[in-house]
């Protein structure tokens, strides 16, 4: 798969309403559901089902659950070297585990889902860059 295919697949989700734990394009998804949906479209069946999780799962568990799951199926990337099509993980506070994910759509843009909105493509601003904790590429990605 090439990076442009990943970005195009993520853009197909634009406008999908936010729905916690969902992953149905055009119907509802959360940030993980967006990445899961792109995986299904480009890679096939999901390699593992996510466990049920609450909106405050990261704070209550205190473990890098999202990053560990990503590292089982995606290739790690140095966060300073991300490229369009990479999956980005963010932590809201320095002492908390990563709990939000997005797809980098351009050097200065991300696609993500967040509570109270639809899947959107937004600027990859300094705020996002400061909260970036991990980055990964889909398996077999090429330019």
C-alpha positions as a Markdown table, in Angstrom:
| # | Residue | x | y | z |
|---|---|---|---|---|
| 1 | Unk | 0.0 | 0.0 | 0.0 |
| 2 | Unk | 1.2 | 3.5 | -0.6 |
| 3 | Unk | 0.8 | 6.6 | 1.6 |
| 4 | Unk | -1.6 | 8.3 | -0.7 |
| 5 | Unk | -4.0 | 5.3 | -0.4 |
| 6 | Unk | -3.9 | 5.6 | 3.4 |
| 7 | Unk | -4.7 | 9.3 | 3.3 |
| 8 | Unk | -7.5 | 8.8 | 0.7 |
| 9 | Unk | -9.0 | 6.0 | 2.9 |
| 10 | Unk | -8.9 | 8.2 | 6.0 |
| 11 | Unk | -10.5 | 11.1 | 4.1 |
| 12 | Unk | -13.4 | 8.8 | 3.2 |
| 13 | Unk | -14.3 | 9.1 | 6.9 |
| 14 | Unk | -14.6 | 12.9 | 6.9 |
| 15 | Unk | -18.0 | 13.9 | 8.3 |
| 16 | Unk | -18.6 | 10.7 | 10.2 |
| 17 | Unk | -20.2 | 11.5 | 13.5 |
| 18 | Unk | -18.3 | 10.8 | 16.7 |
| 19 | Unk | -19.5 | 7.7 | 18.5 |
| 20 | Unk | -17.5 | 6.2 | 21.4 |
| 21 | Unk | -16.2 | 2.7 | 20.5 |
| 22 | Unk | -17.8 | 2.7 | 17.0 |
| 23 | Unk | -16.1 | 2.1 | 13.7 |
| 24 | Unk | -18.6 | 2.5 | 10.9 |
| 25 | Unk | -17.8 | 5.0 | 8.2 |
| 26 | Unk | -20.6 | 7.5 | 7.7 |
| 27 | Unk | -22.4 | 6.2 | 10.8 |
| 28 | Unk | -20.1 | 6.7 | 13.8 |
| 29 | Unk | -16.6 | 6.3 | 15.1 |
| 30 | Unk | -14.1 | 7.4 | 17.7 |
| 31 | Unk | -10.4 | 8.1 | 17.0 |
| 32 | Unk | -9.5 | 4.4 | 17.3 |
| 33 | Unk | -12.5 | 3.4 | 15.2 |
| 34 | Unk | -11.2 | 5.7 | 12.4 |
| 35 | Unk | -7.8 | 3.9 | 12.4 |
| 36 | Unk | -9.5 | 0.5 | 12.6 |
| 37 | Unk | -11.7 | 1.4 | 9.7 |
| 38 | Unk | -8.7 | 2.4 | 7.6 |
| 39 | Unk | -7.0 | -0.8 | 8.5 |
| 40 | Unk | -10.0 | -2.9 | 7.4 |
| 41 | Unk | -10.2 | -1.1 | 4.1 |
| 42 | Unk | -6.5 | -1.4 | 3.3 |
| 43 | Unk | -5.2 | -4.4 | 5.2 |
| 44 | Unk | -8.3 | -6.7 | 5.7 |
| 45 | Unk | -9.8 | -8.0 | 8.9 |
| 46 | Unk | -8.6 | -6.5 | 12.2 |
| 47 | Unk | -5.8 | -8.5 | 13.8 |
| 48 | Unk | -7.4 | -8.2 | 17.3 |
| 49 | Unk | -10.7 | -6.8 | 18.7 |
| 50 | Unk | -10.3 | -3.9 | 21.1 |
| 51 | Unk | -11.6 | -4.6 | 24.6 |
| 52 | Unk | -14.5 | -2.5 | 25.8 |
| 53 | Unk | -13.1 | 0.9 | 27.1 |
| 54 | Unk | -14.5 | 3.9 | 28.9 |
| 55 | Unk | -13.9 | 7.5 | 27.9 |
| 56 | Unk | -11.5 | 7.7 | 30.8 |
| 57 | Unk | -9.7 | 4.4 | 30.2 |
| 58 | Unk | -6.2 | 5.8 | 30.0 |
| 59 | Unk | -6.4 | 7.7 | 33.2 |
| 60 | Unk | -7.9 | 4.8 | 35.1 |
| 61 | Unk | -5.5 | 2.1 | 33.8 |
| 62 | Unk | -2.3 | 4.3 | 33.8 |
| 63 | Unk | -0.7 | 2.0 | 31.1 |
| 64 | Unk | 0.3 | 2.7 | 27.5 |
| 65 | Unk | -2.4 | 0.4 | 26.3 |
| 66 | Unk | -3.0 | 2.2 | 23.0 |
| 67 | Unk | 0.7 | 2.4 | 22.2 |
| 68 | Unk | 1.3 | -1.2 | 23.1 |
| 69 | Unk | -1.6 | -2.4 | 20.9 |
| 70 | Unk | -0.3 | -0.2 | 18.0 |
| 71 | Unk | 3.2 | -1.6 | 18.4 |
| 72 | Unk | 1.8 | -5.2 | 17.9 |
| 73 | Unk | 0.5 | -4.4 | 14.5 |
| 74 | Unk | 2.1 | -1.2 | 13.1 |
| 75 | Unk | 5.8 | -0.3 | 12.6 |
| 76 | Unk | 7.2 | 2.3 | 15.0 |
| 77 | Unk | 8.3 | 5.6 | 13.5 |
| 78 | Unk | 10.4 | 8.3 | 15.1 |
| 79 | Unk | 7.8 | 11.1 | 15.9 |
| 80 | Unk | 10.0 | 13.8 | 14.4 |
| 81 | Unk | 10.1 | 11.8 | 11.1 |
| 82 | Unk | 6.4 | 11.3 | 10.5 |
| 83 | Unk | 5.0 | 11.3 | 7.0 |
| 84 | Unk | 1.5 | 11.4 | 5.5 |
| 85 | Unk | -0.3 | 8.1 | 6.1 |
| 86 | Unk | 1.4 | 7.5 | 9.5 |
| 87 | Unk | -0.7 | 6.9 | 12.6 |
| 88 | Unk | -0.1 | 9.4 | 15.4 |
| 89 | Unk | -0.8 | 8.9 | 19.1 |
| 90 | Unk | -1.2 | 11.8 | 21.5 |
| 91 | Unk | -1.2 | 12.2 | 25.3 |
| 92 | Unk | -3.3 | 15.0 | 26.8 |
| 93 | Unk | -0.9 | 15.5 | 29.7 |
| 94 | Unk | 2.8 | 14.6 | 30.0 |
| 95 | Unk | 2.2 | 12.2 | 32.9 |
| 96 | Unk | -0.7 | 10.3 | 31.2 |
| 97 | Unk | -0.7 | 7.5 | 28.7 |
| 98 | Unk | -1.5 | 8.2 | 25.0 |
| 99 | Unk | -5.2 | 8.0 | 24.4 |
| 100 | Unk | -5.9 | 9.8 | 21.1 |
| 101 | Unk | -5.0 | 8.8 | 17.6 |
| 102 | Unk | -5.0 | 10.4 | 14.2 |
| 103 | Unk | -3.8 | 9.9 | 10.6 |
| 104 | Unk | -1.3 | 12.4 | 9.3 |
| 105 | Unk | -2.8 | 13.5 | 6.0 |
| 106 | Unk | -0.1 | 16.1 | 5.0 |
| 107 | Unk | 3.0 | 17.5 | 6.7 |
| 108 | Unk | 0.7 | 20.1 | 8.4 |
| 109 | Unk | -2.7 | 18.3 | 8.6 |
| 110 | Unk | -4.2 | 15.4 | 10.6 |
| 111 | Unk | -7.5 | 13.5 | 10.3 |
| 112 | Unk | -9.1 | 12.5 | 13.6 |
| 113 | Unk | -12.4 | 11.9 | 15.4 |
| 114 | Unk | -13.2 | 13.6 | 18.7 |
| 115 | Unk | -16.1 | 13.9 | 21.0 |
| 116 | Unk | -18.8 | 16.3 | 20.1 |
| 117 | Unk | -17.8 | 16.6 | 16.4 |
| 118 | Unk | -17.4 | 14.7 | 13.2 |
| 119 | Unk | -14.2 | 13.2 | 11.7 |
| 120 | Unk | -12.3 | 16.2 | 10.5 |
| 121 | Unk | -9.1 | 17.2 | 8.8 |
| 122 | Unk | -7.4 | 19.9 | 10.9 |
| 123 | Unk | -4.1 | 21.7 | 11.1 |
| 124 | Unk | -1.2 | 19.8 | 12.7 |
| 125 | Unk | -0.4 | 22.8 | 14.9 |
| 126 | Unk | 2.2 | 23.3 | 17.6 |
| 127 | Unk | -0.3 | 22.2 | 20.2 |
| 128 | Unk | -0.7 | 18.8 | 18.5 |
| 129 | Unk | 3.0 | 18.5 | 17.9 |
| 130 | Unk | 3.7 | 19.1 | 21.6 |
| 131 | Unk | 1.3 | 16.3 | 22.6 |
| 132 | Unk | 2.5 | 13.8 | 20.0 |
| 133 | Unk | 3.9 | 10.8 | 21.9 |
| 134 | Unk | 4.2 | 7.9 | 19.4 |
| 135 | Unk | 4.0 | 7.4 | 15.7 |
| 136 | Unk | 3.5 | 4.3 | 13.5 |
| 137 | Unk | 3.2 | 3.2 | 9.9 |
| 138 | Unk | 0.8 | 0.7 | 8.5 |
| 139 | Unk | 2.5 | -2.6 | 7.6 |
| 140 | Unk | 4.1 | -2.7 | 4.2 |
| 141 | Unk | 3.6 | 1.0 | 3.5 |
| 142 | Unk | 5.7 | 2.5 | 0.7 |
| 143 | Unk | 5.8 | 5.9 | -1.1 |
